[in-house]
Amino acid sequence: MEKKLYRSATNRKFAGVCGGLGEYFNVDPTLIRIIFVAAFFFAGVGLFPYIILMLIMPNPPQNIDRNRYTDSKHETDQQSENHDDNQWSDF
């Protein structure tokens, strides 16, 4: 299947640009966020590309398989959070 660049629907802090880039390139979106912030503070150019990408990158279609775009670590974290408290024992 052809890989397409979308803004993230699940991993977004502001507009989903860094999350979408992270999903597309299979890297941690936090690293991309750090790069954008560093580029903004050190070179003064981080905000302009972010705004351009925010305007150009489309949101993912509603019928897209969201499991394909989620991080497997994130899924296991959610599964562990959804545990049943009644199964816990004192022993």
Secondary structure, DSSP 8 states (H G I E B T S, - for coil): --------SSS-SSSSHHHHHHHHHTS-HHHHHHHHHHIIIIIS-SHHHHHHHHHHS----TTS-GGGGS-HHHHHHHHHHT--GGG----
